[in-house]
Amino acid sequence: MGKLRVASCQFPVTEDIGRNARYIQRYMKRAADAGAHVLHTSECCLSGYAGTDFNSFNEYNWGVLREETAHLRRLAAQLHLWLILGSAHFLDEETKPTNCLYLIDPQGGLVNRYDKCMCTLGDQKAYSAGNRLVTQTIREVKIGFAICYDICYPQIYAAYRDQGVQLMLHSFYNARDTGKNCLDVLNVRQVPTRCADNLMWAVANNSSHPYSHWGTFVARPDATIAQQLRMNQAGMLVHEFPDGLSEGGWIHNQMPMKLARDERLHFGEPSEHPRQIDGQSEP
């Protein structure tokens, strides 16, 4: 593996697209100043999260979302920075959009898009499920992408391991809640376990809108957490990969999990819309 410096940010995501965009711009500039090659953002961090930040996509302002996405792409080119952008991808007026991560390269190009494959029952009211895994090699590090509820399905990480992925960029929205519940411990345990089972590193980030159940963190393939931000406050961490293991750590799973021949890597209904099938379709 080469050395890849990843910045990952958290901020209080809301329904205000312009406000979200200003946070992202701020962290893009901070990431570039820190010498990062990539800025990784949280689930739906530009668009807002349907069902939490706003009720539905009825009368949603897609024009503003496209304008702000274009501004961020231009800034990525100015800063020569990869941007992994949490958003929503419009299909048409009759088809539910996808919950997505846009992969924007240092020239501002849209090179690919990951659509959330495992959608909660709540997600399925607003979003079409994804049905393909996405990888990207940056500075000799092969990266896989996932969103939130994907973590509850070990077959997602196993399938990425089968493709040779070394680092997962996993975006979450476990925030804007009324108080503590199982999410305060669930994902901080699940992500390191998936890493240990599949000999991977991972960056798991979150919205910081109170109540946020946990702060953005980095997990190693020995199941330890290398660093973590405070929850419920905006911030950014920077980490270089690979970073080795923790002191006294080890890797344990040399035998990859074998997926069933008929393994289904989505929960919810994917659409067959051409704009979903095309990972480079414009926002």
C-alpha positions in Angstrom: 0.0 0.0 0.0 1.0 3.6 -0.7 0.6 6.3 1.9 -2.8 7.9 1.7 -3.8 10.8 3.9 -7.5 10.9 4.6 -9.4 13.7 6.3 -12.9 13.0 7.6 -15.3 15.6 8.9 -18.4 15.9 11.0 -20.8 18.8 11.3 -24.5 19.3 12.2 -26.2 18.3 9.0 -29.7 20.0 8.4 -32.2 20.5 5.7 -30.4 23.7 4.7 -28.4 22.7 1.6 -26.5 26.1 1.5 -25.5 25.8 5.1 -24.3 22.2 4.7 -22.3 23.3 1.7 -20.6 26.0 3.6 -19.5 23.5 6.2 -18.1 21.2 3.5 -16.2 24.0 1.8 -14.6 24.9 5.2 -13.5 21.4 5.7 -12.2 21.0 2.2 -9.9 23.9 2.7 -8.8 22.6 6.1 -8.2 19.2 4.6 -6.1 20.7 1.8 -4.1 22.8 4.3 -3.4 19.5 6.3 -2.0 17.9 3.2 -4.8 15.4 2.9 -5.5 13.7 -0.4 -9.2 13.0 0.3 -12.0 14.6 2.3 -14.6 12.1 3.4 -18.0 13.4 4.5 -21.0 11.9 6.3 -24.2 10.4 4.9 -26.5 12.9 3.1 -24.3 15.7 4.4 -25.1 18.0 1.5 -28.7 17.1 0.7 -29.9 16.5 4.3 -31.4 13.2 5.3 -35.0 12.4 4.2 -37.1 11.3 7.1 -34.9 13.1 9.7 -34.0 16.5 8.4 -37.1 16.8 6.3 -40.2 14.7 5.8 -39.9 13.7 2.1 -38.6 14.7 -1.3 -41.9 16.2 -2.3 -41.1 19.8 -3.5 -37.4 19.2 -2.7 -35.2 21.9 -4.3 -33.0 19.7 -6.6 -31.8 22.9 -8.5 -30.1 24.2 -5.4 -28.5 20.8 -4.7 -27.1 20.7 -8.2 -25.7 24.2 -7.9 -24.0 23.5 -4.6 -22.6 20.2 -5.9 -21.2 22.1 -8.9 -19.5 24.6 -6.6 -18.0 21.8 -4.5 -16.7 20.2 -7.6 -15.0 23.4 -8.7 -13.4 23.8 -5.3 -12.1 20.2 -5.4 -10.4 21.1 -8.6 -8.9 24.3 -7.2 -7.6 22.4 -4.1 -6.5 19.3 -6.1 -8.5 17.2 -3.5 -10.6 14.1 -3.7 -14.1 14.7 -2.2 -16.3 11.8 -1.1 -19.6 13.6 -0.9 -22.7 12.4 0.9 -25.8 13.4 -0.9 -29.0 12.3 -2.8 -29.1 11.4 -6.4 -32.1 12.4 -8.5 -33.5 9.8 -10.9 -36.8 11.3 -12.1 -40.0 12.8 -10.7 -41.6 9.4 -10.3 -38.7 7.3 -9.0 -37.3 7.6 -5.5 -33.7 9.0 -5.5 -30.7 7.1 -4.1 -28.8 7.9 -0.9 -25.4 8.3 -2.3 -21.7 9.1 -2.1 -20.3 11.0 -5.0 -16.6 10.3 -5.8 -15.2 13.6 -7.1 -11.6 13.6 -8.3 -9.0 16.4 -7.9 -10.0 17.7 -11.4 -13.6 18.1 -10.2 -14.7 15.1 -12.3 -17.5 12.8 -11.1 -15.7 9.4 -11.5 -18.3 7.2 -9.8 -21.1 7.1 -7.3 -22.0 4.6 -4.5 -25.7 4.2 -3.8 -26.6 2.9 -0.3 -27.4 -0.8 -0.8 -28.8 -1.8 2.6 -31.7 0.7 3.2 -33.6 0.6 6.5 -37.4 0.3 6.4 -37.5 4.1 7.0 -35.0 4.7 4.2 -37.2 2.7 1.8 -40.0 5.2 2.2 -37.8 7.9 0.5 -35.0 6.1 -1.3 -34.3 3.5 -4.0 -31.7 0.9 -2.8 -28.4 0.6 -4.5 -27.3 -2.7 -6.0 -23.6 -2.4 -6.8 -20.4 -2.1 -4.8 -17.9 0.7 -5.8 -14.1 0.8 -5.4 -11.5 3.4 -6.2 -7.7 3.2 -6.0 -6.1 6.3 -4.8 -2.3 6.5 -4.3 -2.1 2.7 -4.5 -4.7 2.2 -1.8 -7.9 0.3 -2.9 -10.9 1.9 -1.2 -14.4 0.6 -0.8 -17.5 2.7 0.0 -20.5 2.1 2.3 -23.3 4.0 4.0 -24.7 3.6 7.5 -27.0 0.5 7.7 -24.6 -1.4 5.4 -22.5 -2.1 8.5 -25.2 -4.4 9.8 -24.6 -6.9 7.0 -21.3 -8.7 7.2 -21.6 -9.8 3.6 -21.0 -6.2 2.4 -17.5 -6.1 3.9 -16.8 -9.7 2.9 -17.7 -8.8 -0.7 -15.3 -5.8 -0.6 -12.6 -8.0 0.8 -13.1 -10.3 -2.1 -12.4 -7.4 -4.4 -9.1 -6.6 -2.6 -10.2 -3.5 -0.7 -7.8 -2.3 1.9 -9.6 0.7 3.3 -13.4 1.4 3.8 -14.8 4.9 3.8 -18.1 4.4 5.6 -20.4 7.4 6.0 -23.1 7.4 8.7 -26.0 9.5 10.0 -26.6 8.5 13.6 -27.6 11.9 14.9 -30.4 14.4 15.5 -31.9 11.9 18.0 -33.6 12.4 21.4 -31.0 10.7 23.5 -29.0 7.5 24.1 -29.9 4.1 22.6 -28.1 1.1 21.2 -26.5 3.3 18.5 -24.2 4.7 21.2 -22.3 1.4 21.2 -23.4 -0.5 18.1 -21.4 1.0 15.3 -18.3 1.7 17.3 -18.2 -2.0 17.9 -19.4 -3.2 14.6 -17.0 -1.3 12.4 -13.8 -2.5 14.2 -15.2 -6.1 14.1 -15.8 -5.9 10.3 -12.2 -4.6 9.9 -10.8 -7.4 12.0 -12.8 -10.0 10.1 -11.7 -8.7 6.8 -8.1 -7.3 7.4 -9.1 -3.8 6.6 -8.9 -0.3 7.9 -12.0 1.9 8.0 -13.0 5.5 8.5 -16.5 5.8 10.0 -17.9 9.3 10.1 -21.2 10.8 11.4 -23.2 13.9 11.5 -22.6 15.9 14.7 -26.1 17.3 15.1 -27.2 16.7 18.7 -28.0 14.1 19.8 -25.2 12.4 17.9 -24.5 8.9 19.2 -20.8 8.8 18.5 -18.0 10.7 16.9 -16.1 10.1 13.7 -13.3 7.4 14.2 -10.6 5.3 12.5 -10.6 1.5 13.0 -7.7 -0.8 12.3 -7.6 -4.5 11.2 -6.7 -5.5 14.8 -10.2 -4.1 15.9 -8.7 -1.1 17.7 -9.7 2.5 17.2 -6.8 4.7 16.2 -8.4 8.0 16.9 -11.9 9.4 17.4 -13.6 12.9 17.5 -15.9 14.0 20.3 -19.5 13.5 19.5 -22.1 16.4 19.2 -19.5 18.9 18.0 -18.1 19.8 14.6 -14.6 18.7 13.8 -12.2 16.9 11.4 -9.6 14.2 11.8 -6.7 13.3 9.5 -5.1 9.9 9.3 -2.5 8.2 7.1 -3.1 4.7 5.8 -1.7 2.2 6.3 -0.8 3.0 9.9 0.2 -0.5 11.0 -1.5 -2.1 14.0 -1.8 -0.9 17.6 0.9 -1.8 20.1 0.4 -5.5 20.9 -2.3 -5.9 18.1 -2.5 -8.6 15.6 -4.6 -9.8 12.7 -6.5 -13.0 12.9 -8.7 -13.8 10.0 -6.7 -15.3 7.1 -9.7 -17.2 5.7 -12.2 -14.9 4.0 -15.9 -15.3 4.5 -17.4 -17.1 1.4 -20.5 -15.5 0.0 -23.4 -17.7 -1.2 -23.7 -17.9 -4.9 -27.1 -16.3 -4.7 -26.0 -13.7 -2.1 -28.1 -10.5 -2.3 -26.2 -7.4 -1.5 -29.2 -5.0 -1.2 -32.1 -4.5 1.1 -34.9 -2.5 -0.5 -35.9 -2.1 -4.1 -33.2 -0.9 -6.6 -34.6 0.9 -9.6 -33.6 0.0 -13.2 -33.4 3.7 -14.1 -30.6 4.5 -16.5 -29.4 7.3 -14.1 -29.0 4.8 -11.3 -27.2 2.2 -13.5 -24.7 4.9 -14.7 -22.4 5.6 -11.8 -21.2 8.8 -13.6 -24.6 10.3 -14.3 -24.7 14.0 -13.4 -26.4 15.0 -10.1 
